[in-house]
Amino acid sequence: METVYIIVTALLLDITFGEPPNAVHPVAWLGKLIGFEMKLSPAGGHAWQFVYGALCVFVTVGAAALLTFWLVAYLRTLSPWLYVPVSGILLKLTFSLRGLLRAARRVRRLLQAGRLVEARRSLGALVSRDTASLDSGQVAAAAVESVAENTSDSFIAPLFYFGIFGLPGAVAYRVINTFDAMIGYRGRWEYSGKFAARLDDVANLIPARLSALLILIATVFCRRDAGGAWRILARDHAKTESPNAGWPMSAMAGALGVRLEKAGHYRLGDGLRKPEPPAIDRAVKLAGATAGLWSVVLIAGEVVKFVIA
């Protein structure tokens, strides 16, 4: 039952405290390390940049996973009273739900108060796109999209890999996803980040589809449109450039009955209404129910394994 206690500890820490300050957050440290690694990237030659980026990912992911494995193994030999809480803290640092939902609610409050400029700035904490020219509906849509996609990337996926590979798996996923978030886009680090972007696509292949399924089930508990969620998911999941993001986003669009659009890139839920600020609250509630459902599934699975063993 140690795994159950670790999961519960991590969930309680996230619900109660959210994210620690960047000064003591390992993911923030990881971001600085990746930034330093990219400063050393070859200035020319796309092939060399790609190779260098791939090596950075391999070395950083491998080192983080191995250090976590050795630490967990050492703590286990010392005492379960130390192993369980420390592992719970480390697991919590691989995912973030409270921080995501609080950031989305802040955008909603600013939009409803008519403070569009501030809402755009706050949205910058959730999305990587330029928010300076977005209107109110576009800001609301981007917030809903971020809640859907990050429920998968920032919660479902880390715990999915924890369930399969333990804490080293969750840590490895978080490192991969952080590389993708920092350099996996077109621009300055396009070729250095190509490997990270493709590896992140592979890592999220199952979690994204699992997230869409969980959103569909959660619509029943939240009294949302399960039929609409399935219809839009089946029709629009492949419309995004990412092979994964469209799954939870289209399920969310259908469940809420809103159109999610990034100009020049995709339109999910075409024919549905443009989202207004209250849609963000509905997305937050649905994301919370989805996360709760996934937590129950994980814990129940561990209990079943314990009973069978």
Secondary structure, 3 states (H helix, E strand, C coil): CHHHHHHHHHHHHHHHHCCCCHHHCHHHHHHHHHHHHHHCCCCCCHHHHHHHHHHHHHHHHHHHHHHHHHHHHHHHHHCHHHHHHHHHHHHHCCCCCHHHHHHHHHHHHHHHCCCHHHHHHHHCCCCCCCCCCCCHHHHHHHHHHHHHHHHHHHHHHHHHHHHHHHHHHHHHHHHHHHHHHHHCCCCCCCCCCHHHHHHHHHHCHHHHHHHHHHHHHHHHHHCCCHHHHHHHHHHHCCCCCCCCCHHHHHHHHHHHCECEEECCCEEECCCCECCCHHHHHHHHHHHHHHHHHHHHHHHHHHHHHHHHC
